[in-house]
Amino acid sequence: MQSKIEKAIEYYTFKSNELLEFVNSNHQLTADKIIECGEELATLEHKITALEVAKEN
């Protein structure tokens, strides 16, 4: 059984990939929307990193 940390990492990784696919496939994004997506992606990546560190400890 996966731990809660592993499930959270899996979820945030999925959301991160989903956001990247959205940005890369949409050619009509405004600069504001791209910046917003970049901020969301940064938040997701920080969460993933923190969870990976917690998993190791």
C-alpha positions as CSV (number, residue, x, y, z in Angstrom):
1,M,0.0,0.0,0.0
2,Q,1.3,3.4,-0.9
3,S,1.9,5.9,1.8
4,K,0.1,9.2,1.9
5,I,3.2,11.0,0.9
6,E,3.6,8.8,-2.2
7,K,0.0,9.4,-3.2
8,A,0.4,13.1,-2.7
9,I,3.6,13.1,-4.9
10,E,1.7,11.2,-7.5
11,Y,-1.2,13.6,-7.4
12,Y,0.9,16.8,-7.6
13,T,3.0,15.3,-10.4
14,F,-0.2,14.5,-12.4
15,K,-1.5,18.0,-11.9
16,S,1.9,19.5,-12.9
17,N,2.0,17.4,-16.1
18,E,-1.7,18.4,-16.8
19,L,-0.8,22.1,-16.5
20,L,2.2,21.7,-18.7
21,E,0.1,20.0,-21.4
22,F,-2.5,22.7,-21.2
23,V,0.0,25.5,-21.7
24,N,1.9,23.7,-24.4
25,S,-1.2,22.7,-26.4
26,N,-3.0,26.1,-26.2
27,H,-1.7,28.7,-28.6
28,Q,-4.1,31.5,-27.7
29,L,-3.0,32.1,-24.1
30,T,-2.5,35.6,-22.9
31,A,0.7,36.6,-21.2
32,D,-1.3,37.0,-17.9
33,K,-2.6,33.4,-18.2
34,I,0.9,32.1,-19.0
35,I,2.3,33.8,-15.9
36,E,-0.6,32.5,-13.8
37,C,0.1,29.0,-15.0
38,G,3.8,29.4,-14.3
39,E,3.1,30.4,-10.7
40,E,0.8,27.4,-10.3
41,L,3.5,25.2,-11.7
42,A,6.1,26.6,-9.4
43,T,3.8,26.0,-6.4
44,L,3.2,22.4,-7.5
45,E,7.0,21.8,-8.0
46,H,7.7,23.2,-4.5
47,K,5.1,20.8,-3.0
48,I,6.6,17.9,-4.9
49,T,10.1,18.7,-3.7
50,A,9.0,19.1,-0.1
51,L,7.1,15.8,-0.2
52,E,10.1,14.0,-1.7
53,V,12.3,15.4,1.1
54,A,9.8,14.3,3.7
55,K,9.6,10.8,2.1
56,E,13.4,10.4,2.5
57,N,13.3,11.3,6.2
